Amino acid sequence: MVLPIIAYGNPVLRKVGTEIPPIILNSKH
């Protein structure tokens, strides 16, 4: 998924990504 990349580009999504960091890490693996 490209969620982490979008989060880096958008500050709003970045905040959401910081609230659910484990989910992104699990998706990346």
Backbone as a printed PyTorch tensor [residue, N CA C, xyz], in Angstrom:
tensor([[[ 0.8420, -1.2100,  0.0000],
         [ 0.0000,  0.0000,  0.0000],
         [ 0.8760,  1.2600,  0.0000]],

        [[ 0.3100,  2.3480, -0.5000],
         [ 1.0730,  3.5990, -0.5770],
         [ 0.6140,  4.5640,  0.5120]],

        [[ 0.0900,  4.0060,  1.5970],
         [-0.3980,  4.8670,  2.6830],
         [ 0.7130,  5.7040,  3.2960]],

        [[ 1.8610,  5.1070,  3.5930],
         [ 2.9520,  5.8690,  4.2110],
         [ 3.4430,  6.9980,  3.3210]],

        [[ 3.4880,  6.7580,  2.0110],
         [ 3.9590,  7.7940,  1.0800],
         [ 2.9800,  8.9590,  1.0640]],

        [[ 1.6760,  8.6500,  1.0040],
         [ 0.6580,  9.7060,  0.9970],
         [ 0.7200, 10.4940,  2.3000]],

        [[ 0.9330,  9.7750,  3.3940],
         [ 0.9910, 10.4370,  4.6990],
         [ 2.1500, 11.4260,  4.7390]],

        [[ 3.2490, 11.0680,  4.1030],
         [ 4.4130, 11.9640,  4.0900],
         [ 4.1060, 13.2190,  3.2880]],

        [[ 3.3030, 13.0590,  2.2280],
         [ 2.9650, 14.2060,  1.3850],
         [ 1.8910, 15.0750,  2.0170]],

        [[ 0.9520, 14.4510,  2.7160],
         [-0.1330, 15.2130,  3.3370],
         [ 0.0360, 15.2440,  4.8500]],

        [[ 0.0510, 16.4470,  5.4340],
         [ 0.2070, 16.5880,  6.8820],
         [-1.0010, 16.0460,  7.6370]],

        [[-2.1800, 16.1980,  7.0310],
         [-3.4020, 15.7120,  7.6850],
         [-3.3500, 14.1940,  7.8060]],

        [[-3.0240, 13.5350,  6.7010],
         [-2.9400, 12.0740,  6.7270],
         [-1.7790, 11.6330,  7.6000]],

        [[-0.7470, 12.4900,  7.6540],
         [ 0.4220, 12.1540,  8.4670],
         [ 0.0160, 11.9980,  9.9240]],

        [[-0.8930, 12.8600, 10.3970],
         [-1.3540, 12.7830, 11.7870],
         [-2.0890, 11.4650, 12.0110]],

        [[-2.8860, 11.0720, 11.0240],
         [-3.6240,  9.8100, 11.1500],
         [-2.6430,  8.6460, 11.1710]],

        [[-1.5770,  8.7710, 10.3810],
         [-0.5670,  7.7100, 10.3190],
         [ 0.1630,  7.5640, 11.6420]],

        [[ 0.3380,  8.6820, 12.3370],
         [ 1.0390,  8.6230, 13.6240],
         [ 0.1570,  7.9660, 14.6740]],

        [[-1.1590,  8.0390, 14.4580],
         [-2.0770,  7.4250, 15.4290],
         [-2.1280,  5.9190, 15.2270]],

        [[-1.8390,  5.4670, 13.9910],
         [-1.8880,  4.0300, 13.7170],
         [-0.5980,  3.5670, 13.0400]],

        [[ 0.5490,  3.7780, 13.7000],
         [ 1.8270,  3.3720, 13.1200],
         [ 1.9860,  1.8570, 12.9770]],

        [[ 1.4540,  1.0740, 13.9070],
         [ 1.5970, -0.3880, 13.8240],
         [ 0.9070, -0.9530, 12.5920]],

        [[-0.2170, -0.3580, 12.2000],
         [-0.9560, -0.8500, 11.0320],
         [-0.1160, -0.6700,  9.7740]],

        [[ 0.5150,  0.4980,  9.6440],
         [ 1.3320,  0.7680,  8.4620],
         [ 2.5250, -0.1860,  8.4290]],

        [[ 3.1300, -0.3940,  9.5900],
         [ 4.2870, -1.2870,  9.6600],
         [ 3.8840, -2.6990,  9.2820]],

        [[ 2.7060, -3.1200,  9.7290],
         [ 2.2450, -4.4690,  9.4140],
         [ 1.9580, -4.6000,  7.9260]],

        [[ 1.4110, -3.5460,  7.3250],
         [ 1.0820, -3.5770,  5.9030],
         [ 2.3560, -3.6150,  5.0620]],

        [[ 3.3750, -2.8940,  5.5260],
         [ 4.6240, -2.8460,  4.7720],
         [ 5.3070, -4.2070,  4.7860]],

        [[ 5.2310, -4.9030,  5.8970],
         [ 5.9000, -6.2080,  5.9780],
         [ 5.1610, -7.2180,  5.1210]]])
